Amino acid sequence: MKQFDTPILLVIFNRPETEQVVFNEIRKLRPKHLFVVADGPRAGMEGEKERCAAARAIIDQVDWECEVHKNFSDINTGCGKSPASGITWFFQNVEEGIILEDDCVPDQSFFYYAKELLEKYRYNEHIMMISGDNFQNGIQRGDGDYYFSKIPHTWGWATWRRAWKEFDFDMKDFPDFLKNKLIEEIWDDKKIQKYWLERFGDVYTKRLDAWDYQFAYAIWKNNGICISPNVNLVSNIGFGAGASNTFNNSDALANIPAKSIRLPLTHPKEMVVNKTADDRDNHTRMKYESIKRFFKQIGLFNYVRNIYREYL
């Protein structure tokens, strides 16, 4: 059997427990090329140096023929800059690939789904991202095994160097985007427009440390399209104490089971964005963000996180 040759990037930090689960799925696949980026421990965080070291040690479990490339930082650059710079490093070395974070557990079929679509749309510059996530609660969208979307869900995804080169962490031209009201060309719902402009504004002014909003911005600015599967292929097991953002482990998006997708894929007859699916995803996202802001405002987020750290 031919070894899986699509490069994979694993983004890790200080969560060896969840990373081990993700790594076990990668080990089953036995890929030929594995890239790993790791942020450094935060200053003054008791026990974090040891947890970062434990996370990095998991990569030494590679026991198959594999080119392992490591990009490990001695200092902490943050949950925005570290993944962003790691993905940039990845695409300095490969033309296309699959990206997983240390709490995103894929079904094995996810890898082959991503590989097939990377090959099919390799030269179609309208397609800028392939997601492994589905938040449609079992609703079939379109006539294929996947559908087209404007929204880049990044809990297990894939893309090409050609798409990532449009990424700008600082979103330097955001004032022009805002001035020219370009968001109105992307979304017609005023509430959805407001939601995304607020997130972009938070990122642009550095009130929010992220990288995925900048990628959404890059895709929309270039009239790009994303792909989502009609079944969920990746489960995020990282909700709860110790998470950077996904802290509510009772959230509806937490631990959605990863299912298998049939292969080879049945492709949609038309390349048309499914607006109904995107509207549902946007409203789910807005509800999730409002709950997260509420918990942060009352201080529960930091309270729970600090208790967790005390018992590390």
C-alpha positions as CSV (number, residue, x, y, z in Angstrom):
1,M,0.0,0.0,0.0
2,K,1.4,3.4,-1.0
3,Q,2.4,5.6,2.0
4,F,0.2,8.7,2.6
5,D,2.2,11.4,1.0
6,T,0.2,14.6,1.6
7,P,2.2,16.7,4.1
8,I,0.6,17.2,7.6
9,L,1.2,20.0,10.0
10,L,0.5,19.5,13.7
11,V,0.2,22.6,15.9
12,I,1.0,21.9,19.5
13,F,1.6,23.8,22.8
14,N,1.0,22.6,26.3
15,R,-1.7,20.0,26.2
16,P,-0.1,16.5,25.9
17,E,-3.3,14.7,26.9
18,T,-5.3,15.9,23.9
19,E,-2.3,15.9,21.6
20,Q,-1.7,12.2,22.3
21,V,-5.2,11.4,21.0
22,V,-4.6,13.4,17.8
23,F,-1.2,11.9,17.4
24,N,-2.6,8.4,17.7
25,E,-4.8,9.1,14.6
26,I,-1.8,10.4,12.7
27,R,0.2,7.3,13.7
28,K,-2.6,5.0,12.3
29,L,-2.2,6.9,9.0
30,R,1.7,6.6,9.0
31,P,2.2,9.7,6.8
32,K,5.4,10.2,4.9
33,H,5.8,13.9,5.9
34,L,5.0,15.3,9.3
35,F,5.6,18.9,10.3
36,V,5.3,20.1,13.9
37,V,5.2,23.6,15.3
38,A,5.3,24.3,19.0
39,D,5.0,27.6,20.9
40,G,7.2,28.1,24.0
41,P,6.0,28.3,27.6
42,R,4.6,31.6,29.0
43,A,6.8,33.4,31.5
44,G,5.6,33.0,35.1
45,M,3.2,30.1,34.4
46,E,4.0,27.4,36.9
47,G,4.4,24.0,35.4
48,E,4.0,25.1,31.8
49,K,7.6,24.5,30.8
50,E,7.1,20.8,31.8
51,R,3.8,20.5,30.0
52,C,5.3,22.0,26.8
53,A,8.2,19.5,27.1
54,A,5.7,16.6,27.5
55,A,3.8,17.8,24.5
56,R,7.0,17.9,22.4
57,A,8.1,14.5,23.6
58,I,5.0,12.9,22.0
59,I,6.5,13.5,18.6
60,D,9.4,11.2,19.5
61,Q,6.8,8.4,19.3
62,V,7.1,8.4,15.5
63,D,7.9,4.8,14.8
64,W,7.4,4.6,11.1
65,E,9.3,5.8,8.0
66,C,8.6,9.5,8.2
67,E,10.3,12.8,7.5
68,V,9.7,14.8,10.7
69,H,10.3,18.6,10.6
70,K,10.2,20.5,13.9
71,N,9.8,24.2,14.5
72,F,9.9,24.6,18.3
73,S,10.0,28.0,19.9
74,D,12.0,28.8,23.1
75,I,9.7,31.8,23.8
76,N,5.9,32.2,23.8
77,T,4.6,34.1,20.9
78,G,0.9,33.6,21.6
79,C,-2.1,31.7,20.3
80,G,-2.4,33.9,17.2
81,K,1.2,34.5,16.1
82,S,2.5,31.0,16.8
83,P,0.0,29.0,14.6
84,A,0.2,31.8,11.9
85,S,3.9,31.7,11.7
86,G,3.9,27.9,11.9
87,I,1.5,27.6,8.9
88,T,3.6,30.1,7.0
89,W,6.7,28.0,7.7
90,F,4.8,24.9,6.6
91,F,3.9,26.4,3.2
92,Q,7.5,27.6,2.7
93,N,8.3,23.9,2.5
94,V,5.2,22.4,0.8
95,E,2.8,23.3,-2.0
96,E,-0.3,21.9,-0.2
97,G,-1.1,20.2,3.0
98,I,-3.3,19.3,6.0
99,I,-3.4,21.3,9.3
100,L,-4.4,19.9,12.7
101,E,-4.2,21.4,16.1
102,D,-3.5,19.5,19.2
103,D,-7.2,19.1,20.3
104,C,-8.7,18.3,16.9
105,V,-9.2,14.6,16.4
106,P,-9.8,13.4,12.9
107,D,-11.6,10.4,11.5
108,Q,-9.2,8.5,9.3
109,S,-11.4,9.3,6.2
110,F,-10.7,13.0,6.8
111,F,-7.1,12.6,5.5
112,Y,-8.2,11.0,2.3
113,Y,-11.1,13.4,1.8
114,A,-8.6,16.3,2.2
115,K,-6.1,14.7,-0.2
116,E,-8.7,14.0,-2.9
117,L,-10.0,17.6,-2.8
118,L,-6.5,19.1,-2.6
119,E,-5.8,17.3,-5.9
120,K,-9.1,18.1,-7.5
121,Y,-9.0,21.8,-6.8
122,R,-5.3,22.3,-6.9
123,Y,-5.4,24.8,-9.8
124,N,-8.8,26.3,-9.1
125,E,-7.9,29.6,-7.4
126,H,-11.6,30.3,-6.4
127,I,-11.3,27.4,-3.9
128,M,-9.0,28.6,-1.1
129,M,-9.7,26.2,1.8
130,I,-11.0,22.7,2.6
131,S,-12.6,22.2,6.1
132,G,-13.2,18.9,7.9
133,D,-15.9,20.4,10.0
134,N,-19.7,20.2,9.8
135,F,-22.0,22.1,12.2
136,Q,-25.3,21.5,10.3
137,N,-26.6,18.9,12.8
138,G,-27.2,16.2,10.3
139,I,-28.8,18.4,7.6
140,Q,-27.6,17.3,4.1
141,R,-26.6,20.3,2.0
142,G,-26.6,20.0,-1.8
143,D,-26.2,16.9,-4.0
144,G,-22.6,15.9,-3.1
145,D,-20.6,14.6,-0.2
146,Y,-19.5,18.2,0.5
147,Y,-20.8,21.7,-0.2
148,F,-19.4,25.1,-0.9
149,S,-19.2,27.8,1.8
150,K,-17.8,31.2,2.5
151,I,-16.9,30.2,6.1
152,P,-13.4,28.7,6.8
153,H,-13.9,26.3,9.7
154,T,-10.4,25.4,11.0
155,W,-10.8,22.5,13.4
156,G,-9.0,20.3,10.9
157,W,-8.5,21.7,7.4
158,A,-6.3,21.8,4.3
159,T,-5.2,24.4,1.8
160,W,-2.5,25.3,-0.7
161,R,0.5,27.6,-0.7
162,R,-1.3,29.7,-3.3
163,A,-4.1,30.5,-0.9
164,W,-2.1,31.0,2.2
165,K,0.2,33.6,0.5
166,E,-2.8,35.9,0.7
167,F,-2.8,35.8,4.5
168,D,-1.7,38.9,6.4
169,F,-1.6,38.5,10.1
170,D,-1.9,42.3,10.7
171,M,-4.7,42.9,8.1
172,K,-2.9,46.1,7.1
173,D,-5.5,47.0,4.5
174,F,-8.5,46.6,6.8
175,P,-9.2,50.3,7.0
176,D,-9.8,50.3,3.2
177,F,-12.0,47.2,3.5
178,L,-14.0,49.1,6.1
179,K,-14.2,52.4,4.3
180,N,-15.4,50.7,1.0
181,K,-18.0,48.7,2.9
182,L,-16.8,45.5,1.2
183,I,-18.4,43.4,3.9
184,E,-21.7,44.1,2.2
185,E,-20.5,42.2,-0.9
186,I,-20.0,39.1,1.3
187,W,-23.0,39.1,3.6
188,D,-26.4,40.7,3.1
189,D,-27.6,40.2,6.7
190,K,-26.8,43.4,8.8
191,K,-26.3,41.4,12.0
192,I,-23.8,39.0,10.3
193,Q,-22.0,42.0,8.8
194,K,-21.7,43.6,12.2
195,Y,-20.5,40.4,13.8
196,W,-17.6,39.9,11.4
197,L,-16.6,43.6,11.3
198,E,-16.4,43.5,15.1
199,R,-14.2,40.4,15.1
200,F,-12.0,41.9,12.3
201,G,-11.7,45.1,14.2
202,D,-10.7,43.3,17.4
203,V,-7.9,41.5,15.5
204,Y,-6.8,44.6,13.7
205,T,-6.4,46.6,16.9
206,K,-4.8,43.6,18.7
207,R,-7.6,43.3,21.3
208,L,-8.0,39.7,20.1
209,D,-5.1,37.4,19.7
210,A,-6.1,35.1,16.8
211,W,-5.1,34.0,13.3
212,D,-8.3,32.3,11.9
213,Y,-10.2,35.6,11.5
214,Q,-7.3,36.9,9.4
215,F,-7.6,33.9,7.2
216,A,-11.3,34.4,6.7
217,Y,-10.6,38.0,5.8
218,A,-7.9,37.0,3.2
219,I,-10.4,34.5,1.6
220,W,-13.2,37.0,1.4
221,K,-11.0,39.8,0.1
222,N,-10.0,37.6,-2.7
223,N,-13.5,36.3,-3.5
224,G,-12.5,32.9,-2.3
225,I,-14.7,29.8,-1.6
226,C,-14.3,27.1,1.1
227,I,-15.5,23.5,1.2
228,S,-17.3,21.8,4.1
229,P,-18.1,18.1,4.3
230,N,-21.7,16.8,4.7
231,V,-20.6,14.9,7.8
232,N,-18.4,16.1,10.6
233,L,-14.9,14.6,10.1
234,V,-13.1,16.2,13.1
235,S,-14.0,16.3,16.7
236,N,-12.7,19.2,18.9
237,I,-11.9,17.6,22.3
238,G,-10.2,20.7,23.7
239,F,-13.2,22.5,25.3
240,G,-12.8,23.2,29.0
241,A,-10.1,24.2,31.5
242,G,-6.7,24.8,29.9
243,A,-8.2,25.9,26.6
244,S,-7.2,29.3,25.1
245,N,-10.7,30.1,23.7
246,T,-13.0,27.1,23.8
247,F,-13.5,27.0,27.5
248,N,-17.1,25.9,27.9
249,N,-17.1,22.1,27.7
250,S,-20.9,21.9,27.6
251,D,-21.0,24.0,24.4
252,A,-23.0,22.5,21.5
253,L,-19.8,22.5,19.4
254,A,-17.7,20.5,21.9
255,N,-16.9,16.9,21.2
256,I,-19.1,16.6,18.1
257,P,-18.4,13.0,17.0
258,A,-16.1,12.5,14.0
259,K,-17.7,10.3,11.4
260,S,-16.5,8.7,8.2
261,I,-17.2,10.0,4.8
262,R,-17.6,7.7,1.8
263,L,-14.7,7.6,-0.7
264,P,-14.2,8.3,-3.5
265,L,-16.3,11.4,-3.0
266,T,-19.4,12.4,-4.9
267,H,-18.8,15.9,-6.1
268,P,-21.5,18.6,-6.3
269,K,-22.8,19.3,-9.8
270,E,-22.4,23.1,-9.4
271,M,-19.9,25.2,-7.6
272,V,-22.4,27.4,-5.8
273,V,-22.1,28.6,-2.1
274,N,-24.9,27.2,0.1
275,K,-26.3,30.4,1.7
276,T,-28.7,28.5,3.9
277,A,-25.9,26.5,5.5
278,D,-23.7,29.6,5.9
279,D,-26.6,31.5,7.6
280,R,-27.0,28.6,10.1
281,D,-23.2,28.5,10.8
282,N,-23.1,32.3,11.2
283,H,-25.9,32.3,13.7
284,T,-24.4,29.4,15.6
285,R,-21.1,31.2,15.7
286,M,-22.7,34.4,16.9
287,K,-24.6,32.6,19.7
288,Y,-21.3,30.9,20.8
289,E,-19.4,34.1,20.9
290,S,-22.1,35.9,22.9
291,I,-22.0,33.1,25.5
292,K,-18.2,33.3,25.6
293,R,-18.2,37.0,26.1
294,F,-20.7,36.7,28.9
295,F,-18.6,34.2,30.9
296,K,-15.5,36.4,30.3
297,Q,-17.3,39.5,31.6
298,I,-18.3,37.9,34.8
299,G,-14.8,36.5,35.3
300,L,-15.8,32.9,35.4
301,F,-13.4,32.1,32.5
302,N,-10.3,33.3,34.3
303,Y,-11.5,31.9,37.6
304,V,-11.9,28.4,36.3
305,R,-8.6,28.6,34.4
306,N,-6.7,29.7,37.5
307,I,-8.2,26.9,39.5
308,Y,-7.1,24.4,36.8
309,R,-3.5,25.8,36.8
310,E,-3.3,25.6,40.7
311,Y,-3.7,21.9,40.4
312,L,-1.3,21.2,37.6
